[in-house]
Amino acid sequence: MKPTLVILAAGMGSRYGGLKQIDAIGPHGETIIDYSVYDAIRAGFGKAVFVIRESIAAAFRAHIGDKFAGNIAVEYAMQELDRVPAGLHWNPQRQKPWGTGHAVLVCEEQVQQPFAVINADDFYGASSFQLLSDFLSGLSPQAHTHCMVGYRLDNTLSDFGYVSRGVCETDAQGYLLGVTERTHIQRQGEQIVYMEEGEAVPLSGEETVSMNMLGFAPSVFKWFRKYFEEFIAQNHQQLKAEFYIPTVVNRLIQEGRGSVKVLQSPEKWFGVTYQEDKATARQNIRRLIDAGVYPEKLWA
């Protein structure tokens, strides 16, 4: 059974200042999504499900989705504010999506196989997709064991501003004990720090962090649904409260409803959090092409 790849592409790109999901970084107009899908196909994934918004659907299909025809099955799921439990009403001033956990939940109808979840604007590296595929290909849809691809923190930073990362704690067997979200992580001279209550707290750079690259059995959807219903009942009038994937992962572990194996990736992450990141991303892709990791033209 080939696993499915779920790509979270509904984000607004507020810090980036535009629809970063369709910006070209490859020499022939390829986006980061192109390289992720290419790596997923090579690793053995059988379907890609894009989670997007209706407002970007036409542009996204034209620039991204249509090019994969004949290479991998493609489906879409829409992440909209009205995808909430019946009978609940939200603040009419809210525009922000409900978060990454909600994005996973809205694709339940499109996913019947073990599946991976990634961000649209993060470059994860070919070996990371192979780690995921190897794990998911042997997983039963009813399993309660899931996985997360972990990266060294110092392999995941931007040179142009702060990032948010989920810092992972694992046991001796490499199973996740919990994820702590740290915001405003950045380099300050020779140090890496995050901000907490206005204070800079140092990090070593060797911490394992989550980059929202996870693998699940479909059995997990019932817990995404349960936890989201609880979240939305408490936060439906909030303008910015979000339901995150790590919230689900932490509760699964704490409540004994599942385990999460951390798969350590040797890859160096890069992405386009800021406009200034684009030039660096293009240089990184060029180096990988020159090293033979990717062909000059991805979809020849």
C-alpha beads as a LAMMPS data file, in Angstrom:
LAMMPS data file: protein, C-alpha beads

300 atoms
299 bonds

1 atom types
1 bond types

-500.0 500.0 xlo xhi
-500.0 500.0 ylo yhi
-500.0 500.0 zlo zhi

Masses

1 110.0

Atoms # bond

1 1 1 0.000 0.000 0.000
2 1 1 1.557 3.278 -1.118
3 1 1 1.323 6.103 1.431
4 1 1 -0.311 9.460 0.712
5 1 1 1.393 12.845 0.967
6 1 1 -0.658 15.685 2.491
7 1 1 0.741 19.122 1.682
8 1 1 -0.398 22.060 3.824
9 1 1 -0.620 24.995 1.411
10 1 1 -3.423 27.149 2.802
11 1 1 -1.202 29.524 4.790
12 1 1 -1.460 33.223 4.085
13 1 1 2.278 33.911 3.980
14 1 1 1.903 37.055 6.105
15 1 1 5.607 37.402 6.939
16 1 1 6.614 36.618 3.364
17 1 1 4.276 39.155 1.779
18 1 1 2.694 37.058 -0.962
19 1 1 1.608 33.646 -2.210
20 1 1 4.961 32.028 -1.559
21 1 1 3.704 28.549 -2.438
22 1 1 3.901 29.340 -6.174
23 1 1 7.187 31.279 -6.212
24 1 1 9.873 29.759 -8.426
25 1 1 13.174 28.639 -6.914
26 1 1 14.287 26.102 -9.534
27 1 1 15.977 27.000 -12.855
28 1 1 12.855 26.161 -14.882
29 1 1 10.242 27.698 -12.616
30 1 1 10.078 24.853 -10.098
31 1 1 8.677 25.633 -6.648
32 1 1 9.605 24.048 -3.340
33 1 1 6.422 21.999 -3.683
34 1 1 7.733 20.596 -6.982
35 1 1 10.839 19.279 -5.257
36 1 1 8.807 17.829 -2.376
37 1 1 6.459 15.987 -4.727
38 1 1 9.392 14.797 -6.857
39 1 1 11.120 13.417 -3.746
40 1 1 7.877 11.817 -2.576
41 1 1 7.338 10.041 -5.889
42 1 1 10.905 8.690 -5.826
43 1 1 10.354 7.511 -2.245
44 1 1 7.213 5.558 -3.174
45 1 1 4.250 7.793 -2.308
46 1 1 1.149 7.128 -4.421
47 1 1 -1.009 10.248 -4.008
48 1 1 -0.668 13.936 -3.134
49 1 1 -3.460 15.802 -1.341
50 1 1 -3.132 19.586 -1.305
51 1 1 -4.864 21.466 1.511
52 1 1 -5.616 24.931 0.128
53 1 1 -8.242 27.702 0.309
54 1 1 -10.956 28.404 -2.219
55 1 1 -9.542 31.901 -2.757
56 1 1 -6.244 30.538 -4.117
57 1 1 -7.596 27.358 -5.708
58 1 1 -7.573 28.507 -9.349
59 1 1 -4.054 29.971 -9.197
60 1 1 -2.770 26.991 -7.259
61 1 1 -4.155 24.418 -9.684
62 1 1 -2.812 26.325 -12.687
63 1 1 0.697 26.883 -11.296
64 1 1 1.152 23.759 -9.181
65 1 1 -1.348 20.906 -9.239
66 1 1 -1.909 20.489 -12.965
67 1 1 1.770 19.799 -13.706
68 1 1 1.713 16.563 -11.699
69 1 1 -0.849 14.856 -13.941
70 1 1 0.571 11.528 -15.071
71 1 1 3.205 11.504 -12.327
72 1 1 1.100 11.040 -9.203
73 1 1 -2.604 11.103 -8.295
74 1 1 -3.641 14.563 -7.049
75 1 1 -6.611 15.595 -4.907
76 1 1 -7.568 18.788 -3.058
77 1 1 -9.099 19.584 0.319
78 1 1 -10.325 23.069 1.227
79 1 1 -9.457 24.609 4.579
80 1 1 -12.172 27.179 5.247
81 1 1 -13.413 28.828 8.419
82 1 1 -16.822 27.205 8.074
83 1 1 -15.383 23.682 8.373
84 1 1 -16.342 23.512 12.057
85 1 1 -18.794 21.343 14.029
86 1 1 -22.444 22.075 13.256
87 1 1 -24.172 24.647 15.403
88 1 1 -21.084 26.679 16.296
89 1 1 -20.626 30.277 15.190
90 1 1 -17.303 32.086 15.045
91 1 1 -16.336 35.731 15.341
92 1 1 -17.293 37.334 12.001
93 1 1 -14.115 39.426 12.130
94 1 1 -11.875 36.353 12.053
95 1 1 -9.866 35.788 8.863
96 1 1 -6.998 33.597 10.067
97 1 1 -7.329 29.826 9.374
98 1 1 -7.918 27.546 12.349
99 1 1 -4.378 26.121 12.192
100 1 1 -2.380 23.136 10.998
101 1 1 -4.338 20.583 13.025
102 1 1 -7.537 21.737 11.348
103 1 1 -5.777 21.529 7.956
104 1 1 -5.078 17.835 8.561
105 1 1 -8.650 17.199 9.668
106 1 1 -10.240 18.678 6.522
107 1 1 -8.499 16.116 4.285
108 1 1 -9.970 13.086 6.057
109 1 1 -12.241 12.178 3.124
110 1 1 -9.278 12.141 0.717
111 1 1 -7.015 9.939 2.851
112 1 1 -7.534 6.207 3.397
113 1 1 -3.885 5.110 3.548
114 1 1 -1.096 5.837 6.018
115 1 1 -0.091 9.400 5.231
116 1 1 2.602 12.010 5.663
117 1 1 2.048 15.706 6.379
118 1 1 4.398 18.475 5.216
119 1 1 4.400 22.250 4.823
120 1 1 4.234 23.633 1.290
121 1 1 7.037 26.144 1.807
122 1 1 9.622 23.922 3.507
123 1 1 12.351 21.978 1.683
124 1 1 12.865 18.719 3.567
125 1 1 15.371 16.768 1.463
126 1 1 15.127 13.472 -0.399
127 1 1 16.285 11.218 2.443
128 1 1 13.588 12.611 4.748
129 1 1 10.867 11.452 2.356
130 1 1 12.492 8.029 2.140
131 1 1 12.486 7.737 5.932
132 1 1 8.780 8.536 5.976
133 1 1 7.901 6.206 3.127
134 1 1 9.802 3.277 4.645
135 1 1 7.983 3.752 7.958
136 1 1 4.496 4.305 6.521
137 1 1 4.651 1.528 3.926
138 1 1 4.721 -1.072 6.682
139 1 1 1.996 0.560 8.768
140 1 1 -1.562 -0.718 9.138
141 1 1 -4.322 1.915 8.663
142 1 1 -5.589 0.903 12.121
143 1 1 -2.206 1.288 13.812
144 1 1 -1.655 3.586 16.767
145 1 1 2.041 4.109 16.045
146 1 1 2.930 7.248 14.122
147 1 1 6.170 9.054 13.278
148 1 1 7.853 12.424 13.044
149 1 1 10.933 13.393 11.055
150 1 1 13.248 15.324 13.384
151 1 1 15.916 17.840 12.390
152 1 1 18.798 19.412 14.272
153 1 1 17.726 22.901 15.244
154 1 1 20.817 24.560 13.779
155 1 1 19.959 22.983 10.403
156 1 1 16.593 24.745 10.323
157 1 1 17.211 28.464 10.899
158 1 1 16.696 31.437 8.596
159 1 1 19.418 34.052 8.191
160 1 1 16.817 36.787 7.827
161 1 1 14.566 36.650 10.859
162 1 1 13.018 34.569 13.573
163 1 1 11.329 31.182 13.171
164 1 1 9.068 29.037 15.341
165 1 1 10.022 25.431 16.008
166 1 1 8.609 22.542 17.994
167 1 1 11.431 21.318 20.248
168 1 1 11.178 17.549 20.794
169 1 1 11.872 15.477 23.880
170 1 1 12.446 11.747 23.250
171 1 1 13.029 8.642 25.334
172 1 1 15.975 6.257 25.047
173 1 1 14.242 4.297 22.263
174 1 1 13.664 7.394 20.153
175 1 1 9.945 7.750 20.875
176 1 1 8.526 11.200 21.366
177 1 1 7.683 12.313 24.898
178 1 1 6.439 15.761 23.922
179 1 1 6.846 18.817 21.705
180 1 1 7.298 22.315 23.115
181 1 1 6.592 25.166 20.714
182 1 1 9.296 27.829 20.835
183 1 1 8.678 31.093 19.015
184 1 1 11.049 33.827 17.860
185 1 1 14.084 31.530 17.531
186 1 1 17.018 33.266 15.874
187 1 1 20.764 33.686 15.896
188 1 1 22.204 36.426 18.074
189 1 1 25.881 36.593 17.218
190 1 1 27.330 33.171 18.028
191 1 1 24.286 32.124 20.022
192 1 1 20.894 30.662 19.135
193 1 1 18.111 31.963 21.374
194 1 1 14.358 32.040 21.689
195 1 1 12.322 34.757 23.339
196 1 1 10.218 34.035 26.416
197 1 1 8.458 36.841 28.273
198 1 1 10.847 39.360 26.726
199 1 1 13.975 37.432 27.746
200 1 1 16.431 35.718 25.380
201 1 1 16.825 32.041 26.374
202 1 1 19.850 30.232 24.869
203 1 1 19.635 26.972 22.903
204 1 1 22.510 24.659 21.954
205 1 1 21.481 24.167 18.301
206 1 1 21.654 20.381 18.763
207 1 1 18.019 20.083 19.847
208 1 1 15.757 17.896 17.718
209 1 1 12.925 19.948 16.275
210 1 1 9.777 19.209 14.341
211 1 1 9.333 20.852 10.944
212 1 1 5.742 19.638 10.545
213 1 1 6.944 16.546 8.691
214 1 1 4.982 13.738 10.254
215 1 1 3.495 10.375 9.395
216 1 1 0.185 9.000 10.642
217 1 1 -2.065 5.994 10.345
218 1 1 -5.614 7.013 9.286
219 1 1 -6.848 5.912 12.725
220 1 1 -5.547 9.259 13.995
221 1 1 -8.356 11.225 12.343
222 1 1 -10.824 10.418 15.118
223 1 1 -8.497 12.110 17.589
224 1 1 -7.932 15.140 15.363
225 1 1 -11.737 15.432 15.206
226 1 1 -12.276 14.998 18.945
227 1 1 -9.557 17.445 19.956
228 1 1 -10.640 20.031 17.378
229 1 1 -14.227 19.874 18.584
230 1 1 -12.995 20.590 22.099
231 1 1 -10.754 23.401 20.846
232 1 1 -13.423 25.088 18.743
233 1 1 -15.989 24.925 21.552
234 1 1 -13.613 27.010 23.675
235 1 1 -12.100 29.283 21.001
236 1 1 -14.703 29.864 18.279
237 1 1 -15.016 33.542 19.192
238 1 1 -11.248 34.145 19.171
239 1 1 -9.587 35.969 16.264
240 1 1 -6.190 34.273 16.373
241 1 1 -6.358 31.076 18.444
242 1 1 -5.069 28.137 16.364
243 1 1 -5.309 24.365 16.612
244 1 1 -1.828 22.970 15.937
245 1 1 -0.635 19.499 14.953
246 1 1 1.710 19.344 18.008
247 1 1 -1.358 19.802 20.221
248 1 1 -2.766 16.551 18.835
249 1 1 0.587 14.756 19.004
250 1 1 1.176 15.770 22.612
251 1 1 -2.291 14.661 23.691
252 1 1 -1.985 11.312 21.908
253 1 1 1.164 10.618 23.879
254 1 1 -0.022 12.018 27.220
255 1 1 -3.344 10.175 27.082
256 1 1 -1.780 6.886 25.920
257 1 1 -3.710 6.874 22.647
258 1 1 -0.655 6.480 20.406
259 1 1 3.125 6.565 20.140
260 1 1 5.311 8.638 17.835
261 1 1 8.687 7.406 16.612
262 1 1 11.168 10.199 15.846
263 1 1 13.091 9.540 12.613
264 1 1 16.297 11.569 12.606
265 1 1 16.999 13.315 9.299
266 1 1 20.526 14.277 8.245
267 1 1 19.142 16.912 5.862
268 1 1 19.543 20.667 6.101
269 1 1 16.177 22.370 5.909
270 1 1 15.554 25.538 3.975
271 1 1 12.432 27.483 3.170
272 1 1 10.981 30.828 2.188
273 1 1 9.694 32.299 5.424
274 1 1 10.923 35.740 4.296
275 1 1 11.396 37.310 0.866
276 1 1 15.139 37.416 1.516
277 1 1 15.154 33.613 1.888
278 1 1 14.364 33.176 -1.796
279 1 1 17.899 33.857 -3.056
280 1 1 19.371 31.391 -0.552
281 1 1 16.811 28.745 -1.536
282 1 1 17.726 29.158 -5.195
283 1 1 21.431 28.785 -4.391
284 1 1 20.744 25.625 -2.386
285 1 1 18.747 24.084 -5.241
286 1 1 21.496 24.963 -7.699
287 1 1 24.062 23.166 -5.548
288 1 1 21.849 20.073 -5.327
289 1 1 21.379 20.032 -9.103
290 1 1 25.125 20.378 -9.629
291 1 1 25.653 17.480 -7.191
292 1 1 23.311 15.271 -9.222
293 1 1 20.547 15.049 -6.601
294 1 1 18.028 16.598 -9.013
295 1 1 17.934 16.933 -12.799
296 1 1 18.298 20.382 -14.356
297 1 1 14.652 20.293 -15.400
298 1 1 12.520 18.516 -12.842
299 1 1 9.519 17.576 -14.990
300 1 1 11.190 16.901 -18.323

Bonds

1 1 1 2
2 1 2 3
3 1 3 4
4 1 4 5
5 1 5 6
6 1 6 7
7 1 7 8
8 1 8 9
9 1 9 10
10 1 10 11
11 1 11 12
12 1 12 13
13 1 13 14
14 1 14 15
15 1 15 16
16 1 16 17
17 1 17 18
18 1 18 19
19 1 19 20
20 1 20 21
21 1 21 22
22 1 22 23
23 1 23 24
24 1 24 25
25 1 25 26
26 1 26 27
27 1 27 28
28 1 28 29
29 1 29 30
30 1 30 31
31 1 31 32
32 1 32 33
33 1 33 34
34 1 34 35
35 1 35 36
36 1 36 37
37 1 37 38
38 1 38 39
39 1 39 40
40 1 40 41
41 1 41 42
42 1 42 43
43 1 43 44
44 1 44 45
45 1 45 46
46 1 46 47
47 1 47 48
48 1 48 49
49 1 49 50
50 1 50 51
51 1 51 52
52 1 52 53
53 1 53 54
54 1 54 55
55 1 55 56
56 1 56 57
57 1 57 58
58 1 58 59
59 1 59 60
60 1 60 61
61 1 61 62
62 1 62 63
63 1 63 64
64 1 64 65
65 1 65 66
66 1 66 67
67 1 67 68
68 1 68 69
69 1 69 70
70 1 70 71
71 1 71 72
72 1 72 73
73 1 73 74
74 1 74 75
75 1 75 76
76 1 76 77
77 1 77 78
78 1 78 79
79 1 79 80
80 1 80 81
81 1 81 82
82 1 82 83
83 1 83 84
84 1 84 85
85 1 85 86
86 1 86 87
87 1 87 88
88 1 88 89
89 1 89 90
90 1 90 91
91 1 91 92
92 1 92 93
93 1 93 94
94 1 94 95
95 1 95 96
96 1 96 97
97 1 97 98
98 1 98 99
99 1 99 100
100 1 100 101
101 1 101 102
102 1 102 103
103 1 103 104
104 1 104 105
105 1 105 106
106 1 106 107
107 1 107 108
108 1 108 109
109 1 109 110
110 1 110 111
111 1 111 112
112 1 112 113
113 1 113 114
114 1 114 115
115 1 115 116
116 1 116 117
117 1 117 118
118 1 118 119
119 1 119 120
120 1 120 121
121 1 121 122
122 1 122 123
123 1 123 124
124 1 124 125
125 1 125 126
126 1 126 127
127 1 127 128
128 1 128 129
129 1 129 130
130 1 130 131
131 1 131 132
132 1 132 133
133 1 133 134
134 1 134 135
135 1 135 136
136 1 136 137
137 1 137 138
138 1 138 139
139 1 139 140
140 1 140 141
141 1 141 142
142 1 142 143
143 1 143 144
144 1 144 145
145 1 145 146
146 1 146 147
147 1 147 148
148 1 148 149
149 1 149 150
150 1 150 151
151 1 151 152
152 1 152 153
153 1 153 154
154 1 154 155
155 1 155 156
156 1 156 157
157 1 157 158
158 1 158 159
159 1 159 160
160 1 160 161
161 1 161 162
162 1 162 163
163 1 163 164
164 1 164 165
165 1 165 166
166 1 166 167
167 1 167 168
168 1 168 169
169 1 169 170
170 1 170 171
171 1 171 172
172 1 172 173
173 1 173 174
174 1 174 175
175 1 175 176
176 1 176 177
177 1 177 178
178 1 178 179
179 1 179 180
180 1 180 181
181 1 181 182
182 1 182 183
183 1 183 184
184 1 184 185
185 1 185 186
186 1 186 187
187 1 187 188
188 1 188 189
189 1 189 190
190 1 190 191
191 1 191 192
192 1 192 193
193 1 193 194
194 1 194 195
195 1 195 196
196 1 196 197
197 1 197 198
198 1 198 199
199 1 199 200
200 1 200 201
201 1 201 202
202 1 202 203
203 1 203 204
204 1 204 205
205 1 205 206
206 1 206 207
207 1 207 208
208 1 208 209
209 1 209 210
210 1 210 211
211 1 211 212
212 1 212 213
213 1 213 214
214 1 214 215
215 1 215 216
216 1 216 217
217 1 217 218
218 1 218 219
219 1 219 220
220 1 220 221
221 1 221 222
222 1 222 223
223 1 223 224
224 1 224 225
225 1 225 226
226 1 226 227
227 1 227 228
228 1 228 229
229 1 229 230
230 1 230 231
231 1 231 232
232 1 232 233
233 1 233 234
234 1 234 235
235 1 235 236
236 1 236 237
237 1 237 238
238 1 238 239
239 1 239 240
240 1 240 241
241 1 241 242
242 1 242 243
243 1 243 244
244 1 244 245
245 1 245 246
246 1 246 247
247 1 247 248
248 1 248 249
249 1 249 250
250 1 250 251
251 1 251 252
252 1 252 253
253 1 253 254
254 1 254 255
255 1 255 256
256 1 256 257
257 1 257 258
258 1 258 259
259 1 259 260
260 1 260 261
261 1 261 262
262 1 262 263
263 1 263 264
264 1 264 265
265 1 265 266
266 1 266 267
267 1 267 268
268 1 268 269
269 1 269 270
270 1 270 271
271 1 271 272
272 1 272 273
273 1 273 274
274 1 274 275
275 1 275 276
276 1 276 277
277 1 277 278
278 1 278 279
279 1 279 280
280 1 280 281
281 1 281 282
282 1 282 283
283 1 283 284
284 1 284 285
285 1 285 286
286 1 286 287
287 1 287 288
288 1 288 289
289 1 289 290
290 1 290 291
291 1 291 292
292 1 292 293
293 1 293 294
294 1 294 295
295 1 295 296
296 1 296 297
297 1 297 298
298 1 298 299
299 1 299 300
